[in-house]
Amino acid sequence: MFINPGIDLSKMRICFNQPGFIPWGGFFARLLHSDKMVLLDDTLLARGFTYVNRNRIKGPSGEVWISVSLKRKGRGRQKIKNLEIHGKKRWAKDFLLTLQHFYAQSLYLEPIYSEIKAILETQEEGFLAMVFALLKILKKNLNIEKELVLQSELGVTGKGTDLLISIAKELGADEVLVPYFSRKVVDWAPFQKEKIPIHFLRYDPPQYPQFWGHYLKRLSAIDLILCCGPSGRRVIENGSYLYEKGGD
């Protein structure tokens, strides 16, 4: 059942996500429709493909994947909070040049480019610190003032729904917001047992004007910002649909 996407101000709603490098609009849609987002930095980096350290922007030939090179050799599986960037100076230079090249015609390239450049040119190799700083820049440019909270700062650990329930209790949350795709692949019964209401958010952004030809979905939110500027938030609002537990 579709419900009004407005937040009941008498209740605190939280959402969850692993920290991600320049994530897509769906990440910010969940943040927009919550009071807080908890970044699950005390969880393990997935084996194989993950959006934690990569996302897509757009170039003349279509979508372009940008990946952050991570130090992995001899480290086994790592928690996200412990990840370090491999060859940060060179990687940062390449990423900044890519942004300049693909979005040179954007009216909104400055000052966000300068803000990103300042973050990337620090000598620190910590992945989480960089990602967290970039997320704050992106949400500021989308005029989203909701809070980002690190799981590691809460001191709550665990796995699966047990972890999410523990976080919700720690923060005193009244309800949680989760991605729509998870409604049939995750057992949400433990939340119902704890009497914590669940809402699902489906994000299907309307077309917005992009550089380089036909419209592409699921690009990083940085594309939305550089194409639409202050109107980017409206795109996210218009593409957000909330459903109650059990809705179709």
C-alpha positions in Angstrom: 0.0 0.0 0.0 1.4 3.4 -1.0 1.4 5.9 1.9 2.2 9.6 2.2 6.0 10.0 2.2 5.9 12.7 5.0 7.5 11.9 8.3 5.4 11.8 11.5 7.3 14.3 13.5 6.2 12.7 16.7 8.2 9.6 15.9 11.9 9.0 15.2 12.6 7.1 12.0 16.1 5.8 11.2 17.6 4.0 8.2 20.8 2.0 7.6 23.4 1.8 4.9 27.0 0.7 4.6 29.2 3.8 3.9 29.4 4.2 0.2 31.6 6.2 -2.2 29.5 8.9 -4.0 26.3 6.8 -3.7 23.2 7.1 -6.0 20.1 9.0 -5.2 18.3 6.1 -3.5 20.8 6.5 -0.6 19.9 10.1 -0.2 16.2 9.4 -0.6 16.3 7.2 2.5 18.2 9.8 4.4 15.7 12.5 3.3 12.8 10.4 4.6 14.4 9.6 7.9 15.6 11.5 10.9 19.0 9.7 11.0 21.0 7.2 8.9 23.3 4.8 10.6 26.4 4.0 8.5 27.3 0.4 9.1 31.1 0.9 9.2 31.7 -1.8 11.7 30.6 -4.5 9.2 32.8 -6.5 6.8 33.5 -5.4 3.2 31.7 -7.8 1.0 33.7 -10.3 -1.1 33.5 -9.6 -4.8 31.4 -6.7 -6.2 30.2 -4.0 -3.8 29.0 -0.4 -4.1 31.0 0.5 -1.0 34.0 1.7 -3.0 32.5 2.3 -6.4 29.8 4.1 -8.3 28.8 5.4 -11.7 29.0 8.8 -13.4 28.4 9.6 -17.0 30.8 10.4 -19.9 30.5 10.7 -23.7 30.2 6.9 -24.2 27.7 6.4 -21.4 28.1 5.2 -17.8 31.6 5.3 -16.3 32.5 3.3 -13.2 34.7 5.1 -10.7 36.3 2.8 -8.1 38.4 3.6 -5.1 41.5 1.4 -5.0 41.8 -0.3 -1.6 44.7 -1.9 0.2 43.9 -5.6 0.4 47.1 -7.6 0.1 47.7 -9.7 3.2 44.8 -8.1 5.1 42.1 -10.7 4.7 38.5 -9.5 5.0 38.4 -6.1 6.5 35.8 -4.0 8.3 34.8 -0.9 6.4 36.1 1.3 9.2 39.6 -0.1 8.7 39.9 0.2 5.0 42.7 2.2 3.5 43.1 3.7 0.0 45.8 2.4 -2.2 47.8 5.1 -4.0 45.5 7.8 -2.8 47.4 10.7 -4.4 47.4 9.3 -7.9 43.8 8.0 -7.5 42.5 11.4 -6.3 44.2 13.2 -9.2 42.6 10.8 -11.7 39.2 11.2 -10.2 39.4 15.0 -10.1 40.5 15.1 -13.7 37.6 12.8 -14.7 35.1 15.1 -13.0 36.5 18.1 -14.7 36.5 16.5 -18.1 33.0 15.0 -18.0 31.3 17.9 -16.2 33.2 20.9 -17.5 30.0 22.4 -18.9 28.1 22.2 -15.6 27.0 25.5 -14.1 27.3 23.8 -10.7 30.9 22.4 -10.9 32.1 25.1 -8.6 32.2 25.2 -5.6 31.5 21.5 -5.1 34.6 20.6 -7.1 36.7 22.8 -4.7 35.2 21.1 -1.7 35.8 17.6 -3.1 39.3 18.6 -4.1 40.1 19.8 -0.5 39.0 16.4 0.9 40.8 14.3 -1.6 44.1 16.1 -1.4 44.7 15.3 2.3 47.5 12.8 2.9 45.4 10.5 5.0 44.7 7.1 3.5 41.6 6.2 5.6 38.7 5.3 3.3 36.0 5.9 5.8 37.1 9.5 6.6 37.1 10.4 3.0 33.7 8.8 2.3 32.1 10.4 5.3 33.4 13.8 4.3 32.2 13.3 0.7 28.7 12.3 1.9 28.4 15.4 4.0 29.3 17.5 0.9 26.8 15.7 -1.2 23.9 16.0 1.3 24.7 19.7 1.8 24.4 20.3 -1.9 21.1 18.4 -1.9 19.9 20.5 1.0 19.4 17.5 3.2 20.1 18.3 6.9 19.5 14.9 8.4 22.1 13.3 10.6 24.7 10.6 9.6 25.7 8.4 12.5 28.6 5.9 12.5 27.8 2.5 13.9 31.3 2.3 15.4 30.6 5.4 17.5 27.5 3.8 18.9 29.5 0.7 20.0 26.8 -1.6 18.7 27.9 -4.8 16.9 26.2 -7.9 15.5 24.8 -9.2 12.2 21.7 -9.1 10.1 18.4 -8.0 11.6 19.7 -8.5 15.1 22.2 -5.7 14.5 19.6 -3.4 13.1 17.3 -4.0 16.0 20.1 -3.3 18.5 20.9 0.0 16.7 17.2 1.0 16.7 17.0 0.3 20.4 20.2 2.1 21.1 19.0 5.3 19.4 15.5 5.0 20.7 14.0 4.8 17.2 10.2 4.4 16.8 10.4 3.0 13.3 12.8 2.0 10.6 13.1 2.7 6.8 14.7 0.1 4.5 15.1 -0.4 0.8 12.1 -1.7 -1.1 14.0 -4.6 -2.7 14.7 -6.0 0.8 11.0 -6.7 1.6 11.1 -10.2 0.2 14.7 -11.2 0.8 15.0 -10.3 4.5 13.1 -11.8 7.5 11.5 -8.8 9.1 9.7 -10.9 11.7 12.2 -9.9 14.5 11.2 -6.3 14.1 7.5 -7.1 14.3 8.3 -9.1 17.5 10.0 -6.0 19.0 7.1 -3.8 17.8 9.3 -1.7 15.6 7.3 -0.6 12.5 9.0 -1.0 9.2 8.6 1.2 6.1 10.1 0.4 2.6 11.3 3.0 0.2 11.4 2.5 -3.5 13.4 5.1 -5.4 12.6 5.5 -9.1 13.8 9.0 -10.1 12.1 10.9 -12.8 14.2 11.9 -15.8 16.4 14.9 -15.3 18.5 16.7 -18.0 21.9 15.0 -18.2 25.1 15.7 -20.2 26.2 13.2 -22.9 23.0 12.0 -24.6 20.2 9.8 -23.5 19.1 9.6 -19.9 20.7 7.0 -17.6 19.3 5.8 -14.3 21.2 4.8 -11.2 24.1 7.1 -11.5 25.9 8.6 -8.5 24.1 11.5 -6.9 27.0 13.7 -7.9 25.7 13.5 -11.5 22.3 14.7 -10.3 23.9 17.6 -8.4 26.2 18.7 -11.3 23.2 18.5 -13.8 20.5 20.0 -11.7 22.1 22.0 -8.8 19.6 23.0 -6.2 16.8 21.2 -8.1 18.4 17.9 -7.3 16.5 17.5 -4.1 13.2 17.9 -5.9 14.2 15.0 -8.2 14.8 12.8 -5.2 11.5 13.8 -3.6 9.6 13.1 -6.7 11.2 9.7 -7.2 10.6 8.5 -3.6 7.7 6.1 -2.8 7.1 4.7 0.7 5.2 1.6 1.6 4.1 0.0 4.8 5.2 -3.5 5.8 3.2 -5.9 3.7 2.5 -3.4 0.9 2.8 -4.3 -2.7 
